[in-house]
Amino acid sequence: MEKLSMVLCQPSILWNDPAGNRTQLAHIFKQYSGIANVFVLPEMFTTGFLTDPEEVDLAQQPATILWMKECAATHNAAIAGSVIVYENKLFYNRFYWVNPDGEFHHYDKRHLFSLGHEDRSYTKGEKRVVISYKGWKIMPLICYDLRFPVWARNTYRNNEFEYDIMMVSANWPASRSFHWRQLLMARAIENQSFSIGVNRKGSDGNGLLYNGGSCMASPEGMWLPMEHDSESDAILVNLEPGQLNSYRKAFPFARDWDNFTIE
């Protein structure tokens, strides 16, 4: 594993304005170019949390993926976050991870937010995904997935963990920010992994307010940074492999975990 420097991008997303959102994110990338090797973006970072995907300009879909590839190459850093995707006549809330060399991976949101009617228009994902990057194993989740510990559960087989980092791209309302922090911390402790949570700021077209609060929780039960900055558009965090490996070695709880199967 190599040290990872991640920028957690938490701008005030412009409502259904892909070009505008790409522009403001590009400014963040430029600010941290040469410092970060991963940029993590919120859920539906080009539009905000749209429950009616019919409103989206589908021509923007390939433009956004091309933009992610170009930015990843320009700044020599991976770009990750969720967008609305239309494929085979179905809509998905899809997380993309794009490497500097253009290679990319995707994960489709498993748990659709029925309270907000996301399940009426989108198709849920069927499989978990683990991405390898600079020696780290990263499992992406999207927003509401964070509330489902079985889906997020790490595994330990043949002396190896399935993942080292749980990464959550979200549009998590300010009214439930306490849940956000507690769930991220719980997932980090119970899975002996880092938990990265990236949320947006501002208000959306549904009238919901967001206060950022992007942060990283460590498996020891610590916040990094200790006090998250809700005013900043970006937060830089560093992940040290030695910190994770020494903790897992000192507290080998994983060898006593229960085996399970998700259906």
RALIN-V916463 format. One record per backbone hydrogen bond with DSSP energy under -1.0 kcal/mol. NH is the residue of the N-H (numbers start at 1). CO is the residue of the C=O. E is the energy in kcal/mol with one decimal. If there is no record, write none. Layout:
BEGIN
nh->(NH/NH)
co->(CO/CO)
e->(E/E)
END
This chain:
BEGIN
nh->(2/4/6/7/8/9/10/16/17/21/22/23/24/25/26/27/28/29/30/31/32/35/36/37/38/39/40/41/45/47/48/50/55/56/60/61/64/65/66/67/68/69/70/71/72/73/74/75/77/78/79/80/81/82/83/85/87/90/92/94/95/96/97/98/99/102/105/107/109/114/117/118/120/121/122/123/125/131/133/136/138/139/141/143/145/146/147/148/152/157/160/162/164/165/166/167/168/169/170/174/176/177/180/181/182/183/184/185/186/187/188/189/190/191/193/194/195/196/197/198/201/202/204/207/210/212/215/216/217/218/221/224/235/237/239/244/245/246/247/248/249/250/251/253/256/257)
co->(134/239/237/38/235/40/233/47/14/17/18/19/20/21/22/23/24/25/26/27/28/32/32/5/5/78/7/80/82/44/44/48/52/53/57/58/60/61/62/63/64/65/66/67/68/69/70/71/72/37/98/39/96/42/94/92/90/87/85/83/107/81/105/79/103/99/97/95/93/112/114/113/117/118/118/91/109/138/136/133/131/165/167/169/142/143/144/145/148/160/157/155/137/137/194/139/196/141/198/209/173/174/176/177/178/179/180/181/182/183/184/185/186/187/188/164/217/166/215/168/11/210/208/204/202/200/197/224/195/222/218/216/8/6/4/240/241/242/243/244/245/246/247/251/253/254)
e->(-1.9/-2.1/-3.0/-2.6/-3.3/-2.7/-2.7/-3.0/-1.2/-2.5/-2.4/-1.9/-2.0/-1.9/-2.1/-1.3/-1.1/-2.4/-2.2/-1.8/-1.6/-2.2/-2.2/-2.5/-1.3/-2.7/-2.7/-3.3/-1.9/-1.4/-3.0/-1.6/-1.9/-1.8/-2.2/-1.3/-2.3/-1.7/-2.4/-2.2/-2.5/-2.1/-2.4/-2.7/-2.4/-2.1/-2.7/-2.4/-1.6/-2.2/-2.2/-2.3/-1.9/-1.1/-2.7/-2.6/-3.2/-1.4/-2.8/-2.6/-3.5/-2.9/-2.6/-2.8/-3.4/-2.0/-2.3/-2.1/-2.6/-1.5/-1.5/-2.3/-1.2/-1.0/-1.8/-2.7/-2.4/-3.4/-2.4/-2.2/-3.2/-3.1/-3.0/-1.7/-2.4/-2.5/-1.8/-2.1/-1.6/-2.2/-1.3/-2.3/-3.4/-2.0/-2.9/-2.4/-3.4/-2.0/-2.8/-2.8/-1.7/-1.8/-1.8/-2.0/-2.2/-2.9/-2.0/-2.2/-2.6/-2.6/-1.8/-2.3/-2.7/-1.4/-1.6/-2.5/-2.5/-3.3/-2.8/-2.9/-2.2/-1.1/-1.7/-1.9/-2.9/-2.5/-2.0/-1.3/-2.7/-2.7/-1.8/-2.9/-1.5/-2.8/-3.0/-1.4/-2.8/-2.4/-1.4/-2.4/-2.0/-2.3/-2.2/-2.3/-2.2/-1.7)
END
